[in-house]
Amino acid sequence: MSYLGVENSLTGRRWVGPSDETERLTQTLMQRANLEPAVASVLARRGVMPEEVASFLSPALRDLLPDPMSLKDMEPAAERLVRAARDGERIAIFADYDVDGGASAALLIWWLRALNRKATLYIPDRIDEGYGPNDDAMAALARDHDLIICVDCGTLSHGPIAAAKGADVMVLDHHLASAELPECVAVVNPNRQDEDGASGHLCAAGVVFLVLVDANRRLRESGTKGPDLMGLLDLVALATVADVAPLIGVNRALVVQGLKVMARRHRPGLVALSDVGRLDRAPTSYHLG
């Protein structure tokens, strides 16, 4: 099938134009959403329907953020986190060593600090320990902590989680799961096999953010004001883009709002990275990647 009357490029590559279905959707978007042809064509190629145009171009958390309780194990996870923070329990965070893992850990640490609580951060050595929890590290953390929170890892770590004797463990992750989950307090993961996949595009930091949303709700119900979560969205945005999560659904709103927070330059670490990169304007998703 040729496109614009051309079948092949000068280098012999086949030209492929939009399908008839895409062309029809482009015309529909131009008419019903009053879009310019170029914009309508781009959105049509992405499969955006006319009723989705507004939320796609101007995504808002109030419209797109899913109910945290739609994720399985959300209730025991949020309840256990709130109880640990309220009672001053010893908390450890076992995080993956990439941007998503680091941002996920930072979200929890900042949230706990706002409640005058501290947490031990453990990031495994990439060469010596590899990815995810290991028996020795989990056993050592369990000896000195009441709660271990695994972020961006742990869904398949049956043995290491079993090795954390004497401590409660919960997993906040997004990696694909097997049919059997590790035995622990909670495994909050939109990519569990028993989930419907509606939030499967979230990175781990997005999952952690939803847990904190529900934790704040529980704090409010008990008469305690929870920490400001909107100010943490720069970390969620960074993790979403750096982990190459698709910019669809709520991810678009998280990144749009997170970039606004990042532009305020209030987080020293991100400010330092921006300065080293000689970023002299408001960041975009390009700069996060």
C-alpha positions in Angstrom: 0.0 0.0 0.0 1.5 3.3 -1.0 1.2 6.6 0.8 0.8 9.9 -1.0 1.4 8.0 -4.2 4.8 6.7 -3.0 5.5 3.1 -2.3 9.2 3.2 -1.2 11.7 5.7 0.0 15.0 6.4 -1.8 16.6 3.9 0.5 14.1 1.2 -0.4 12.0 1.4 2.8 8.3 0.8 2.4 6.1 3.8 3.1 3.1 3.1 5.3 0.5 5.7 5.8 -2.4 5.8 8.3 -5.1 3.2 7.9 -8.6 4.0 6.7 -9.8 3.6 10.3 -7.2 6.1 11.5 -8.1 8.5 8.8 -11.8 8.3 9.7 -11.0 8.9 13.4 -8.9 11.9 12.4 -11.9 13.4 10.6 -14.1 12.6 13.6 -11.7 14.3 16.0 -11.5 17.4 13.8 -15.3 17.7 13.7 -16.4 16.7 17.2 -13.4 18.0 19.2 -12.7 21.0 16.9 -9.0 20.0 16.5 -6.5 21.1 13.9 -5.7 18.4 11.3 -2.2 17.8 12.6 -3.3 17.4 16.2 -6.2 15.2 15.3 -3.9 13.0 13.2 -1.5 12.5 16.2 -4.3 11.7 18.6 -6.0 9.3 16.1 -2.8 7.4 15.8 -2.8 7.0 19.6 -6.3 5.8 19.6 -7.8 8.7 21.5 -11.5 8.9 21.2 -13.4 12.2 20.9 -14.7 11.9 24.5 -11.2 11.4 25.7 -9.6 14.4 24.1 -10.0 16.9 27.0 -8.5 14.6 29.6 -5.7 13.6 27.3 -4.7 17.1 26.4 -5.3 18.6 29.9 -5.0 15.7 32.3 -6.2 16.3 35.9 -5.6 14.1 38.9 -9.2 14.8 40.2 -10.5 13.1 37.1 -8.0 10.4 36.5 -6.6 9.2 39.9 -8.1 5.8 40.6 -9.6 4.9 43.9 -6.7 3.4 45.9 -9.0 0.8 47.3 -9.5 -0.6 43.8 -6.1 -2.3 44.2 -6.0 -5.6 46.1 -4.3 -5.5 49.5 -4.6 -1.8 49.7 -6.5 -1.8 53.0 -4.0 -4.0 55.0 -1.0 -2.1 53.4 -2.3 1.4 54.3 -3.6 0.3 57.7 -0.2 -1.3 58.6 1.7 1.8 57.4 -0.4 4.1 59.4 -0.2 2.0 62.5 3.6 1.8 62.2 3.9 5.6 61.9 1.4 6.3 64.7 3.0 3.9 67.1 6.6 4.9 66.3 7.6 1.4 65.1 10.9 0.7 63.5 10.5 0.8 59.8 12.9 -0.3 57.1 12.5 0.3 53.3 14.1 -2.2 50.9 14.3 -0.4 47.5 15.4 -1.3 44.1 18.5 0.6 42.9 16.9 2.3 39.8 15.2 5.7 39.6 11.8 4.2 40.3 13.0 2.3 43.4 14.8 5.4 44.7 11.9 7.7 44.1 9.5 5.2 45.8 11.7 5.0 48.8 12.0 8.8 48.9 8.2 9.2 48.9 7.9 7.0 51.9 10.8 8.7 53.7 9.4 12.2 53.1 6.0 11.1 54.2 7.3 9.6 57.4 9.5 12.6 58.2 6.4 14.8 57.9 5.0 12.7 60.8 8.3 13.0 62.7 9.2 9.4 62.0 12.3 7.9 60.5 13.0 4.8 58.4 16.1 2.8 57.5 16.8 2.7 53.8 18.4 -0.4 52.3 19.4 -0.5 48.6 21.2 -3.7 47.5 24.5 -3.7 45.8 23.8 -4.1 42.1 26.8 -6.3 41.5 27.1 -8.3 44.7 23.5 -8.7 45.7 21.6 -8.3 42.4 18.0 -7.3 42.0 15.4 -7.6 44.8 15.4 -8.8 48.4 17.9 -11.5 49.4 17.8 -13.8 52.4 20.7 -12.3 54.3 19.6 -8.7 53.9 16.0 -9.4 54.9 17.0 -11.4 57.9 19.3 -8.7 59.1 16.6 -6.0 58.7 14.1 -8.1 60.5 16.3 -8.4 63.5 16.2 -4.6 64.0 12.8 -3.5 62.6 9.1 -4.2 63.0 8.0 -3.5 59.5 9.9 -3.9 56.2 8.5 -2.2 53.1 9.8 -3.5 49.7 9.4 -1.0 47.0 9.8 -1.7 43.2 10.7 -5.2 44.1 9.6 -8.2 46.2 6.6 -9.6 44.2 8.6 -12.8 43.4 10.7 -12.8 46.5 9.1 -15.7 48.3 12.3 -17.0 50.0 13.8 -13.7 51.2 10.4 -12.5 52.6 10.1 -15.7 54.5 13.6 -15.1 55.9 12.4 -11.9 57.5 11.4 -13.7 60.6 9.9 -11.5 63.4 9.1 -8.6 61.2 6.0 -7.7 59.1 6.7 -7.3 55.4 4.7 -5.6 52.7 5.4 -5.2 49.0 4.6 -2.1 46.9 5.5 -3.1 43.3 4.5 -3.1 39.7 6.4 -6.0 38.2 4.6 -9.0 36.7 3.6 -11.5 39.4 3.3 -15.2 39.4 0.1 -17.0 40.4 1.5 -17.5 43.9 2.3 -14.4 46.0 4.8 -14.3 48.9 3.3 -14.6 52.3 3.3 -11.2 53.9 1.0 -8.4 55.2 0.2 -7.1 51.7 1.3 -7.2 48.1 0.0 -4.0 46.4 0.7 -4.5 42.7 -1.5 -3.6 39.8 0.1 -6.3 37.8 -0.8 -9.2 40.1 -2.5 -12.0 38.1 -5.8 -11.4 40.1 -5.9 -7.7 39.2 -7.9 -6.4 36.2 -5.0 -4.5 34.8 -6.7 -1.1 34.8 -3.8 0.5 36.6 -1.1 -1.8 35.2 0.7 1.2 33.6 1.7 2.6 37.0 5.3 2.5 38.0 6.2 1.6 41.6 6.3 5.2 42.7 2.7 5.6 41.4 1.7 2.6 43.5 3.4 4.1 46.5 1.6 7.4 45.9 -1.8 5.6 45.9 -0.9 3.9 49.2 0.0 7.3 50.7 -3.3 8.7 49.4 -5.2 6.0 51.3 -2.9 6.3 54.4 -3.7 10.1 54.5 -7.4 9.3 54.3 -7.1 7.0 57.3 -5.2 9.7 59.2 -8.0 12.2 58.5 -10.6 9.8 59.7 -8.7 9.5 63.0 -8.5 13.3 63.4 -4.9 13.7 62.2 -3.9 15.8 59.3 -1.7 13.9 56.8 1.4 15.2 55.0 1.0 17.2 51.8 1.1 14.7 48.9 0.9 17.1 46.1 4.4 18.4 46.9 5.7 14.9 46.3 4.6 14.6 42.8 7.9 15.7 41.4 9.3 12.3 42.5 6.4 10.4 41.0 6.8 12.2 37.7 10.6 11.5 37.6 10.0 7.8 38.3 7.2 7.5 35.8 9.3 8.9 32.9 12.6 7.3 33.9 11.0 3.9 34.2 9.5 4.3 30.7 6.0 3.9 32.0 3.5 4.7 29.2 2.1 8.3 29.4 -1.5 7.2 29.4 -4.3 7.6 31.9 -3.4 8.9 35.3 0.3 8.8 34.4 -0.2 11.8 32.2 -1.7 13.7 35.1 1.0 12.6 37.5 3.7 13.8 35.1 2.0 17.1 34.3 1.5 18.1 37.9 4.9 16.7 38.9 6.7 18.9 36.4 4.9 21.9 37.9 6.2 20.9 41.4 9.7 20.3 40.0 9.8 23.8 38.4 9.6 25.3 41.9 13.1 23.9 42.6 12.4 23.1 46.3 14.0 19.6 46.4 17.8 20.0 46.8 18.8 16.7 45.1 16.7 17.5 42.0 17.9 21.1 41.9 21.5 19.8 42.0 20.9 17.5 39.1 19.2 20.3 37.1 22.2 22.6 37.7 24.7 19.9 36.7 22.7 19.3 33.6 22.6 23.1 33.0 18.8 23.1 32.8 17.9 26.8 32.6 14.2 26.5 32.0 11.2 24.7 33.4 11.6 21.0 33.0 9.7 18.9 30.6 9.2 15.1 30.3 12.2 15.1 27.9 14.5 16.4 30.7 13.2 13.7 33.1 14.2 10.9 30.7 
